[in-house]
Each structure stands twice: as structure tokens, then as C-alpha cells.
Amino acid sequence: MMKRRFLFLLLMLATMSATMSAYDFEVDGIYYKINKDSVSVSVTNKNSSNSGAYIGHVSVPAEVIYNNMIYPVTMIDGSAFEKCSAMTGIDLPNTIKEIGRYSFMGCSALSHIDIPDSVTFIGTRAFQGCRSLTELYIPASVQNIEYEAFIHCYGITSIVVDENNSYYDSRENCNAIIGKNRSVLLAACVNTVIPNSVKRLASDVFNGFTWLTHVDLPDSLEYIGGYAFYGCTGLTSIDLPNKVTTIDDCAFASCSRLSEVVLPESLMSLGGCVFMDCPELTSLFIPANVTYIGGSLLARDPKITSIVVDPRNTKYNSRDNCNAIIESSNEWLIEGCNYSTVPEGVRRIDSGAFAYCDKITEIQLPSTLHTIGFGAFRGCASITSIHVPEGVTQIDMDAFRDCSTLTTISLPSTLNKTGLDHIGTYCFYGCDSLRAVICYAVNPPQIGPFSYGCFESATLQNGTLYVPAESIELYKTASIWRSFKNIAAIGDINGDGNISISDVTGLVDQLLSGGELPAWMDANGDGHVSIKDITDLIDRLLAGGL
């Protein structure tokens, strides 16, 4: 044990040392790292924070002398100038071959850079957030530009690729970088016009272009990358060409004014969160050829009133005017809205299906249901009660998290499948108003994998857990369940701690009074307090099962 701790300490010290000194030597205020070939060097960062490492205008020499050796400077190392927000300009020599990933990320004051004719590689997010750059010129030597290299460079007005470049171009004066091999538009600016030959939009290519009110997508377009139009708050509508087959994750997320979109017949794949946080969107029609839909497609879109799947679609359906998307083969409801219903036959409500649908006050769950997925009803801030039907064997993590007005939850006896965590971590976390938890399972359901936070302390202290009369002692000793200060029997109408004929009489009186009846009076667990519950109590008393 002591040896292990010592080795751990050595590892920590080595990590701290690497963090504190990311360079091999410094000359004239520039930090260098000797490359693996031992004969050349890279410009690198001062340390992990890099704060204040480079200020003003920086000139990188073609070579540097260290320990009486001359080293050519061949590379801008990954993160070399990252976070140098006070650096205004830089001169790079014609010996530089690579500009590494994140190398100039966050250099918000950098207003000018000439990429040398020697550069062949520009890494991912190399210039992310260089908001002061106004012009970009890509020389003929560049062979590889990774995605998102120029994301969030909102000040650029001109992009030109050398006409002799074999890998990229800026055809038709489009003010963009286009990869020739796949006709993919990799980088755009305020003056970009998408040429008609472009087939693909790379991820994040228009991310954060808040001034964009309209975009002409060419008829040749087939693919829209993830986050391509994320945060384009000026867009109100989008015309998608009829060759588009794929719209990747979050492509139009946070387009806060987007109110109209027509998905083309050619569409086959619709990624997750594509229209998340589009609060003005009111309807969505899923074409017949769509064979893949990612999760949380419409999360936080309060005005959605209509979700319709083309009846010809063989993968998904929206039967019975349910205003939801159901995967036909396995009967999973994968996407809903404030105005959805859950038809009979549905076996699973998938992860995030109703997340943040804050206008739902109640929802009827079908008798065929067996699983409620991760975060399925998270943030449904107007829902007051839920009856989980018999047959459900699992409620996943965060399923009802932050349902702040939820007062009553009814859990079925079928939450008892061997080997499962029946109720997930944080399932009712943030449900501050929850005061009645009715659980029909004879054996306390397993909560996990991390049981802390499943119920709020206010529920444990001020609420009541109602369970079968014969199981009260089991719940009083079971993990988490024992934390309930108040545990009572389902059907104990008069509250005397016993189930007897007086409870039958009391339930009859309650039904005759015509008032609202609390869920814990539902003795048979069918979700309704009725004459059937009286019969159930009588049968159980006669059988001596209480």
C-alpha cells in the first residue's frame, strides 16, 4: 500500500511538472519544444494556462539557437498560443509546416496572420474564436484542414484559397473554403455564398452566425453537419433541397426564431437535438424515407403542437394522432411534445422523449409500457401526478427529475425484476413538491446505481411513502426507502395503521362524498379510486392477506 501511494505521488508530481513547464527552452520571449526528430523545434505554450505568455505582435524566427545548436522552427504546436487574448498579430516563417490543433484558439485580438506557403496542415479549432481576423488566405501548400479550424471567427469578411491548391478552393468567389474531394464547405464567413456544386456542409460551419436571416442552400446539397447552423438566431425559415439525405446532431439547435421547416422527401437520417431550443417551431412532418431519428429532437420547443410521421414510413409512426414519434419495430416512443398522447402498444418511453415539456399537467401511460427511459419526463414543470402502470419494470435515471410541481407518484408492483436497478439515480431529484409516493411492490425496488438524490429531503421528511400493509417493515429497513419519515399502508383509509372493515366503510363514505380522492386510496393499483378498490379490500380481508 505504501509503495502504491509513493508511485501515485511520483505520477502526480510528474503531471504537475509537465503542466508547469510545457516547453524545453525559451529564446527572446518565445517558448520552444524540441521535436521527436531532435533536429527541429516547435513553438509551444508556456504552461497549461498560457496566460500572458504572448502579448502584442509576435515574430517567430525561421531558426533558433540553443546549446550551440541551430534548430529550424517547423511547427506551431497544439495550443501554442491558446488563450493569448492580448496578442494582436503574428509573423510566421516559411519553415512552418504544421499549425497544430487549438494553436490560436481564443486569440480574440489577433487581427492579422499570413499563413506561410510552407504550411501543409491546419488542425481542429486552430483559430477558434479569433474574432478580430478580417481576412483569410489559404496558400497552395495546404493539404489538410481539419473540421472547425476557423469556428467562431465572426469578423472574417474575405476568404480566398490559392487557385493552385490541389485540395481546397474558394470557387466562384464564394468567400469560403471548400474541400475538393467531397465538395464539402469547411469554413464560412459573413459574405459566404454557397456554390451550387457543394454537396456537404461541415460541422459548425455557420455556428453562431446570429446575423444570418436567410441562407440559400444549393440543389446539390446532400449532407448538413452537426451544429452547422447552431445558434443562428436570425433564421426564421429554412428551405432544404430535395437531395439532402442527412441532417446531423444539433444542426439547427438554438435557432430561436426558426418557425418553419420542411424536411425533404430525400431525407433518411435526422440526428439528435436537431431542433432543440427552437421555441418558435410549431409543427414537424417526418418524411417517408427517414430511417434514423436521434434523441431529444425537439427538446425545449414549447410551441410544437403537431408531430406527424408520413403514413408510408416503415420505420416510424404517429398513429392515433398521438403527436409523437414511435419506432414501429420495438414500440418505443422516442419523441413527444406538450400535446402528445401515448397510445396503447407503446412499450418504452425513450430517453428525453418528453423532457422539458412544461405544459403537460397529466399524461395517461398505457398498460403495455415496460420502461421509462433516462430523463423521459425531466423538467415537466406543470405535471402534478403520475400513475406508472402495472407492467413497468424499470424507471431510468433522471426520469422525473425537476418535475417541480409533481405532488404524487404511483409506482407499480412490477418494479421487482431480478438483477436490475428498478429506479434510477436522481429519478425524483428536484421534485420539491412530491409528498405522496405510492409503491405497490411487495419487495422494495432497487434504487441505483448511486442511490443518493433519488428523492429530495423535503419528500423524505414531509411526504408519506404508501406501501402494501404486509411490506411496511421491509421498507423500513430497505436502503433509501427507510429514509422516509412517514411510511403508511396503501388503503389505510382511516389512518389507524391497520387494514380492517372500517377502512372499507371509510372508502365507501369517501366515494359517496364525491370529492377528490387521494391516490393512496387506490387499493388495487389500477390508477383510479373506484368501487373496485372496495371489492379488493374486502377480498383481501376475507383471504386474511393483511
N, C-alpha and C positions, 0 to 999 in steps of 0.2 A: 504493500500500500504506500509506504514512504517513497519507494523508488518511482512508483507511478506518479505520485504528486510532484516529485522532483522533475520528471520528464515533462509533465504538464507545464510546470513553471518555466522550464527551458523553452518550450514551444511558445508560451505567451511572450517571453522576453524576445525571442526571435521575431515574432509577429510585430511587436511594438517597435523593434529596431528597424524592421522593413518599412513600417509606417512612418517612422520619424525621418528616415533617410532613404528616399526612393532613387537617389542619384549616386553616381560613382565619384564625380568631381564637378567643380564649378569654375568657370572662367568668365570674367567680365560680366558677372550677374546672370549668366545662363547656365542651367544645370544639365549635365550630360550623363548618359549611361553607355557603357561600353557594350557593343552588340556581341552576339554569340560568335561572330567570325573573328573577334578580338582585334580587328584592324580598322573598324569604323565605329562611329558613335551615333546615338540618337539624342535629340533634345528631349528632356523628360521633365516631370513635375518635381517641385521642391519637396513636398510631402503630401500626405493624403488630403489635407485641407487646401493646400496650394494658395492660401490667402495671401495676397500681396506679393506673390513670387515674381510677377512680371507686370510692370506699370509703364504707361505711355507707349512710345514707339520702340519696338524691339527689332534689332537687326541680327539675324542668325548668320554666322560666317560659313563659308564653304568647308573650312577645315579648322581644327583646333589643336593646340599643342598641350600635351600633358605627359609629365615624367619623361620629357625629352623625346616623345614620340608624336608624330603628326597623324591625326585621325581625321579622315573625311567625315562630314556630317551628312548622313544618308537618310535619316528618318525623323519624323516628328512622332514621338512615342504616344501611345494611348494616354489620354488625359493630361498631356504635357502642359497645356495652357488652360486646362479646365478651371472655371470659376475665376479667371483673371479678368474681372469686370472693369478694371481700370486700364487695361491695355487697349490702346486706340488704333494701333497699326502694327504691321509686321512685314519685314523683308525676308524672303526665303531664297537660299542659293539654288543654283541649278544642279546641285548634287543630291537634293532631296528626292527620294524615290517613293516614299510612302508617307501619307498623312493618316495617323492611326485613329482608332475609334475614340470618340469623345474628346479628341485632342484640343479643340477650341470651344467646347461646349460651355455655354454661359458667358462667353466674352461679349457682353452686351454693348460695349463701347467700341468694339472693333469695326472700323468703318471702311477699311480697305485691305485687300490681300491679293497679291498676284501669285497664282498657283504656277510654280515653275514648269517649264517644258519637260523636265525630267521625271515628274510625278506619274506613277502608274496606278496607284491605289489610294482611294479615299474611303475611310472606314465609316461604319454606322455612327450616326449622330455626331460626326466630326465637327460640324459647325452649328449644332443645335442652339437656338436662342441667340444667335449673332444678329440681333435686331437692327444694328446700325449699318450693316452691309447694304450697299445700294446696287452694286454691280457684281456679276459673277461671270468669269471666263474660264472655260474648261479647255485646256490645251490638248493637242493631238496625241500626246503621250499617254493620257489616262486610259487604262484598260478596265478598271473595276471600280465602280462607285456603289457602295453598299446602300441599302434602303435607309431612308430617313437621314441621310447625310446633311441635308440642309433644312431640316424641320424647324419651324418657328423662326425663320429668317424673314420676318414680315416687312422689312424695309427694302428688300430687293425689288428693283423695277426692271432690271435688264439681265437676262441670262443668255449667254452665247457659247456655243460649243464650236471649237475649231472645225472648219469644214473638212480637214484631213483626218479627223479622228475616225478610226475604224469601228469603234464600239458604241459611240454615242453621237447624237446630233441635236440640233435645235431647228429642225426643218420648218420651212415656211415662216421664218421669223417668229416662232411661237413663244419665245421667251420662256423656254422650259428645257429640261434635259430629258431626252428620250433614248432609251436603250434600243439599239437597232435589232438585236437578236430576237426579242419578243415583242417589239413595238410597245414597250412599257414606258409610261410617263413617270419619271422618277422624282423630279423636283419642279415646283411651280413657283410663280411669284404673282404680284398684283396685276401684271399685264399679260399673264399667260392666256393664250388661245389654243385650245386643244385641236391639233390637226386631225383630219378625217381618217388618217391611216392608223391612229393609235388604237391598240386593242386592249390595253390594260392600264389601270391607274394604280400606282404603287400605294402601299400603306402610308397613311398620314400625309399624302401629297398636298391636300388643301386644308389640313388640320389647323383650326383656329383662324381661318380667313373670315373674320367677322364682317368684313365689308362686302363679301360676296353675296349679291342679291339674286343673281341668275347665273347659270352655267350651261353652256351649250355642249352637250356630250355627243361625240360623233357617232354616226351609224355603225362604225366599225367596232365600237367598244364591246368587249366580252366579259371583262372582269373589273370589279371595283374592290380595291384592297381595304383591309381593316383600318378603321379610323380615317378613311380618305377625306371625309367632309365633317369630321368630328368638330363640334363647336362652331359651325358656320351659322351663326345666329341670325344672319340676314336672309338666309334662304327661306322662301315661303312655299315653293313647289319645286319639283324636280321631274324632268322628262327623261325616262330611262329608255334607251334604244332597244329594239327588239332582237338584238344579238347578245345581250347581257345574260350570261348563264350563272354568274356567281357574284354575290354581294357579301363581302366578308365581315367579320365581327365589328360592331360599333361603327360601321361606315357612316351613318347619319346620326349617330347619338349626339345628344345635346344641341340639336338644331332646333332651338326654342321657338322659332316662328314657322317651322315646317308644318303646313296644314293639309297638304295634298301630295300624294304619291301614288302612281300607278305602276305596279310591278308588271314587267313584260311577260308575254307568254313563253318566251325563251328561258325564263329563269328556272334554274334547277336547285341552287343552293343559297340559303338565306342564313347568314351567320347569327351568332348570339348577340343580343343587345343592339341590333342594327338600328332600331328606332327608340332606344332607351332615352328618357328625358326629352321627348318631343311632345310637350304638353298641349300643342295646338292640333295635333293629329287626331282626326275623328273617326276614320274608318280604314280598314285594311282588307284587301282581297288577295288571297293566295292563289296563284295560277295553277293550272292542272299539272304542269311538269315539275313542280317543286318536289324534290325527294329528300331534302335535308333542311331542317329549321333548328337553329341553336336556341339556347335558353334565354330567358328574360328579354325576349324580342321587343316587348312593348312596356317594359318596366317604367313606372312613374309617368305614365301617359294618361292623365285623368279624364280627358275628353273623348277617349275611344269609346264609341257606342256600338260599333259594328265590326265584327271579325267574321269573315266569310271565306270558306275554302271552296274552290271550284268543285262542283259535284263529280267532275271527271277525274279528279286527283285520286290516285290509287294508294297513296301513302298516308294522307291526312284527310280528316273530315271535320265538318262543323254541324253535325246532324242536329235535328230538332231545334234549329235556330238558336243554338246554345251560345252564340257569340264567343266561341272559344275554338282552339285548335286541338284536335285529338289525333294522336297517332293510331291509325286503324289497326295495325297488326297486333299491338300489345295493349290497346285501350288505355294509353297514357294521355291524360290531358296535360299538354305542355305549355299552353299559353291561354290566359284568360284576361278579363277586364272587369271593370266595375259593374257591367251589365250582363255578365255571364251566368249561365246555369250549368250544372254538372249533370249530364244525362245518365240514366241507368246504363250499366255496362262498363262504365269507366272504372278501371282497376287501380290506377295511380294518379295522384295529382303531383305533377313533376316539380322539380326544384324551381322556386321563384315564380310559379305559374300565376299566382295572384299577388305577388309581392307589391306592397305599396298601393294597392287598390283601396284608396282611403274613403270611398263612398259605399262600400259594402257594409250593410248593417247586419245582415244574416244571410246564410247560404245553406241550402239543403244538400247534404252529401249522400250519394247513392248507396244502396245496400251492397253493391258489387265492389266497393272500394276496399283495397287491402293495404295501401301505403300512401302516406302523406310525406312528400319529399322535402329536402333541405330548403328552408326558408319559404315554403309554399305560400304561406299567408303572412309573411313578415311585413310589419308596418301597415297592416289593415286597421287604420286608426279609428274606424267607426263601428267595427264589429263588436257586438255586445255578448253574444253567446254562440257556442259551437257544440253541436252534438256529433261526436265521432261514432259512426255506426258500427254495429257488430260485424266482424269480418276483418276489420283493420288490425294488422299485426305489428305495424311499425309506424312511428311518427319520428321523422328525422330531425336532426339538429336545426335549431332556429325556426322551426316550422311556424310557430305563432309569436315569434319574438316581436316586441314593440307593438303589440296589439293593445294600445294603451287604454281602450275603453272596454276591453273584454272583462266581463264580470263572472261568467260561468262557463266551465268546460266540462263536458261529459265524455268519459273515456270508456271504451268497450271492454268486455271480459276477455276478448281475443288477444289482448296485449300480453301474451304469455308464451310466445314461440321460443322453444329451447335454442340457446346459443346466440340470441340476438339482444342488442340493446334496444328495448322496445320504444323508449322515449329518448330522443337525442339531447345532447348538451344544449343549454340555453333555450330550450324549447319554448318556455314561457317567460323568459327574461324580458324585462321592460313592460310586463303586463301588470302595471301598478294597481289596477282596479280589480284584479282577479280575487274573488272572495269565496267562490264555491267551486271545488274540484270534486267531481263525482266519478269514481272509478269502480267499474263493475267486475274487475279482475279479482278472482279469489286469492291468487298469489300476487303479491306486489310486483308490478312491472319493473324490469331492469332499466335504470337510467344511466346513460353514459355516452361516450367513453369517459368524459370528465363530468361528474355529476354536479359540481359546483355551478350555481347560477341557473339551474333548471327553473326554479321558482324564485320570485322576488321575496325578500324578507317580509314585506308587508303581507304577502299571501300566507306565508308560513305562520306569522304571528297573529294576524287578524282574520284570516279566512278559515274555512272549515273543509276538511277532507272527508267526504262521504264514501264509505266502502261497504261491502257486504257485512252483515252483522257478525257472521262467523269468522271474518278475517280481521277484525279490529286489532286483535293482539299481534297478528302478523305485521300489520302496517306500523304498529307502534315500535317495532324493533327493526324494521327494514331501513336500509340506507336512504337518506333524503326524506322518505315518507315519514319517518319518525320525527322529523323536524317540524311537522305540523303541530301547532299548539292544541288545535281542536280537531279531534277525529270522532266522527259520528257514524251511525248506521244508516244506510240507504233505506228509506221507508219508515224511519222512526218519526212518525208524524207528530206525536205529542212531545218528543224530545226527552223522554224519561230514561233513555239508554237501553230500552228493551223493545223488541217487536212483539206485539200482542194484539188481541182483538180490539183493544182501544185504539190502536193505530188504524185498523180497518174502519172503525167508526169515524175516526178523525178524518180519514181520507174521503169518506162519503160526504161528510159535512163540508169539506173543502170544495169538492166537486159541485155540490148543490149550491154553494155560495156564489159560484160563477166568477170568482175573482181570478187574478193571475196566480198560477201555481208554480212554485219553485221546482227546478229540475231534479232536486234530490228526492222529490216525492215520486219520481218515475221509477217504480219498483222493478219493472221488467226490462228497463233499459232500451225501450224502443224509440225514445226521443219525444214521447208525448205522455202527459199525465191524463189518464182516462179510466174508464170502468175496468179495462183490462188489468190495471195495476191493483185494483181491489181484488179481482179474481186471483191474481198472482200471490198477493199477501195471504189470502185465505188458503190457497193450495199449499203454500209453504208452511203455514201454521198447522194444517191438517197432517202434513207429511212429517212434522216435527223437525224440519230442517233448520230452524232458527235457534 
